[in-house]
Amino acid sequence: MIASLIITTVTVFVIVGLGLFWAKRRRRPRILDKRHFKKGWAELQKLCRDKKTWPKALTTADNLLDEALRKRRVGGKNMGERLVKAQHLLSNNDGAWYGHKLRNKLESDSGFRLKESNVKTALVGIRQALKDLGALPNEQPKRK
């Protein structure tokens, strides 16, 4: 009787311990591969050279941000829900939203024309969000 009680107690502690370990490990945000995101951002910058490829640049930036949010395990059914849940992680939440909304406007309105200032504002906001999430390095300019 005492032996079965001890075995049952130990079994319960092991199961509870494994459950807690798994739950804690699952919630820990992943460290992102900065090389991957840096390469994606460099490709995106090449698209900014030509006005005709600005929509593709904006879509690429939004996709990079969505990928970073997913890899950081920010929950949500869609990008909007993930941005809402990530707002405490972002230093410029409005900038990230601006970029995402501008991308959505592009996809929903075929006659929408982008202005250079809008593209710059959107990309600055998304880039800062990627830095905040740890997807891009947060480098300071080198002073001479």
TIKE-864532 format. One line per field, with one value per residue: residue number from 1; x, y, z of N, C-alpha, C in turn. Coordinates in steps of 0.2 Angstrom, whole numbers. Each point is the difference from the previous one (the first is absolute). Example, Ala and Ser with C-alpha at 12.3 -4.5 7.8 and 13.67 -1.06 7.14 Angstrom:
pos = c(1  2)
nxx = c(66  -2)
nyy = c(-28  5)
nzz = c(39  -4)
caxx = c(-4  4)
cayy = c(6  6)
cazz = c(0  1)
cxx = c(4  -4)
cyy = c(6  5)
czz = c(0  3)
//
This chain:
pos = c(1  2  3  4  5  6  7  8  9  10  11  12  13  14  15  16  17  18  19  20  21  22  23  24  25  26  27  28  29  30  31  32  33  34  35  36  37  38  39  40  41  42  43  44  45  46  47  48  49  50  51  52  53  54  55  56  57  58  59  60  61  62  63  64  65  66  67  68  69  70  71  72  73  74  75  76  77  78  79  80  81  82  83  84  85  86  87  88  89  90  91  92  93  94  95  96  97  98  99  100  101  102  103  104  105  106  107  108  109  110  111  112  113  114  115  116  117  118  119  120  121  122  123  124  125  126  127  128  129  130  131  132  133  134  135  136  137  138  139  140  141  142  143  144)
nxx = c(4  5  2  -6  -1  6  -1  -6  3  5  -4  -4  5  1  -6  -2  6  -1  -6  2  4  -4  -5  5  2  -7  -1  6  1  -1  6  -1  0  4  4  -5  -2  7  1  -5  2  6  -4  -3  6  2  -6  3  5  -5  -3  2  6  -2  -5  4  3  -5  -2  6  0  -6  2  6  -4  -4  5  3  -6  0  6  -2  -4  -1  -5  -5  -7  1  2  -6  -3  5  -1  -6  1  3  -5  1  2  -4  5  -1  -5  -1  6  0  -5  4  5  -3  -2  6  3  -4  1  6  -1  -4  4  -2  -3  2  3  6  1  5  -3  -5  4  4  -5  -3  5  0  -6  -1  5  -3  -6  3  2  -6  -2  6  -4  1  6  1  2  5  -1  5  3  2)
nyy = c(-6  1  -6  -2  2  -2  -5  1  2  -4  -4  2  0  -6  -2  3  -3  -6  0  2  -5  -4  2  0  -5  -2  4  -3  6  -2  -1  6  -3  4  -5  -4  4  1  -6  -2  3  -3  -5  1  2  -5  -2  3  -2  -4  5  -3  0  6  -1  -3  6  3  -4  0  7  0  -4  4  5  -3  -1  6  3  -4  2  6  -4  5  -1  -3  0  7  4  2  -6  -2  5  -1  -7  2  4  -4  -3  5  4  -2  -2  7  0  -5  3  5  -3  -3  5  2  -6  -1  6  -1  -5  5  5  -3  5  -2  6  -3  4  3  5  -2  -2  6  3  -4  0  6  0  -3  4  5  -3  0  6  2  -3  4  2  6  0  2  1  3  6  -1  2  5)
nzz = c(0  4  -2  -1  7  1  -3  3  6  -1  -3  5  5  -3  0  6  2  -4  3  6  -1  -3  5  4  -3  0  6  1  -1  -6  0  -3  -6  3  -1  1  6  2  -2  3  5  -1  -1  5  2  -3  3  5  -4  -2  -2  -6  4  2  -4  -4  1  -1  -5  -3  2  -2  -5  0  1  -4  -4  2  -1  -5  -2  2  -3  -3  5  -3  -2  0  -5  -2  1  -4  -4  2  -1  -5  1  5  -6  -2  -2  -6  4  1  0  4  3  0  1  5  2  -1  2  5  0  -1  4  3  -1  -5  1  6  1  0  5  -2  2  -3  -5  0  2  -4  -4  2  0  -6  -2  3  -3  -6  1  2  -6  -2  -5  1  -2  6  -6  4  -3  -4  6  -4)
caxx = c(-4  5  4  -4  -1  6  0  -5  2  5  -3  -3  5  4  -4  -1  6  1  -5  3  6  -3  -3  5  5  -4  -1  6  0  6  5  -1  6  1  3  -5  -4  4  0  -7  0  4  -3  -6  3  1  -6  -2  3  -5  -7  -5  1  -2  -5  3  4  -5  -2  6  1  -6  1  5  -2  -5  5  3  -5  -2  6  0  -6  -5  -6  -5  -2  3  6  -3  0  7  2  -3  4  7  1  4  7  2  1  -4  -5  -4  4  -1  -7  0  3  -4  -6  1  0  -7  -3  3  -3  -7  -1  4  1  3  6  5  4  6  0  -4  4  5  -3  -2  6  4  -4  1  7  1  -3  5  6  -2  -1  6  1  5  5  -2  7  0  5  7  2  7)
cayy = c(6  5  0  2  7  3  0  4  7  1  0  6  5  0  3  7  3  0  5  7  1  1  7  5  0  2  7  4  2  -2  5  0  0  7  0  -1  6  5  -2  2  8  2  -1  5  6  0  1  7  4  1  2  -6  -6  2  -5  -7  1  1  -7  -4  2  -2  -7  -1  1  -5  -6  1  -1  -7  -4  2  -3  5  -4  3  -3  4  5  5  -3  -1  7  2  -3  2  7  1  -2  4  7  4  -4  3  -1  -7  0  4  -4  -6  3  3  -6  -2  5  -2  -6  0  6  -1  7  3  2  1  6  -2  2  -6  -6  0  0  -7  -4  2  -3  -7  -2  1  -5  -6  1  -1  -8  -4  -3  4  3  7  3  7  2  0  7  1)
cazz = c(0  1  -6  -5  1  -1  -8  -3  1  -4  -6  0  -1  -6  -5  1  -2  -7  -3  1  -4  -7  0  0  -6  -6  0  -1  -7  -4  -3  -8  -4  -3  -7  -4  -1  -3  -7  -3  0  -5  -6  0  -1  -7  -4  1  -5  -6  2  -2  4  7  3  2  5  6  2  3  6  4  1  4  7  2  1  6  5  1  3  7  3  1  -3  -4  -6  -5  2  5  7  3  2  6  6  0  1  5  -2  -6  3  -4  -2  -6  -7  -2  -2  -6  -6  -1  -3  -7  -4  -1  -4  -7  -2  -1  -5  -6  -3  5  -2  6  0  3  8  3  0  5  6  1  1  6  5  0  1  7  3  -1  5  6  1  0  -6  -3  5  2  0  0  -5  3  0  -2)
cxx = c(4  4  -4  -2  6  1  -5  2  6  -2  -4  5  4  -5  -1  7  1  -5  2  6  -2  -3  4  4  -4  -1  6  1  7  5  0  7  1  3  -6  -4  4  0  -7  0  4  -3  -6  3  1  -6  -3  3  -4  -7  -5  0  -2  -5  3  5  -4  -3  5  1  -5  1  5  -2  -5  4  3  -5  -2  6  1  -6  -5  -7  -4  -1  3  5  -3  0  7  2  -3  3  7  1  4  7  2  1  -4  -6  -4  4  -1  -7  -1  2  -5  -7  1  1  -7  -4  3  -4  -7  -2  5  2  4  7  4  4  7  0  -4  4  5  -3  -2  6  4  -4  1  7  1  -3  4  6  -3  -1  6  2  5  5  -2  7  -1  5  7  2  8  3)
cyy = c(6  1  3  8  4  0  4  7  2  1  7  6  1  2  7  4  1  5  7  2  1  6  6  0  2  7  4  3  -2  5  -1  0  7  0  -1  6  5  -1  2  8  3  -1  5  7  1  1  8  5  2  1  -6  -6  2  -5  -6  1  1  -7  -4  2  -2  -8  -2  2  -5  -7  1  -1  -7  -4  2  -3  5  -3  5  -3  3  5  5  -2  0  7  2  -3  2  7  2  -1  5  7  5  -4  3  0  -7  0  4  -4  -6  3  3  -6  -2  5  -2  -6  0  5  0  7  4  2  2  6  -2  1  -6  -6  1  0  -7  -4  2  -3  -8  -2  1  -6  -7  0  -1  -8  -4  -3  4  3  7  4  8  2  1  8  0  5)
czz = c(0  -7  -6  0  -2  -8  -3  1  -4  -7  -2  -1  -6  -6  0  -1  -7  -4  1  -4  -7  -1  0  -6  -6  0  -2  -7  -3  -2  -7  -3  -4  -7  -5  -2  -3  -8  -3  0  -6  -7  -1  -1  -8  -4  1  -5  -5  3  -1  5  7  3  2  6  7  2  3  7  5  1  5  7  2  2  7  6  1  3  7  4  2  -3  -4  -7  -6  2  5  7  3  1  6  6  1  2  6  -1  -5  3  -5  -3  -6  -6  -3  -3  -7  -6  -2  -3  -7  -5  -1  -5  -7  -3  -1  -5  -6  -3  5  -2  6  -1  4  7  4  0  5  7  2  1  6  6  1  2  8  4  0  5  7  2  0  -7  -4  6  2  0  0  -5  3  -1  -1  5)
//
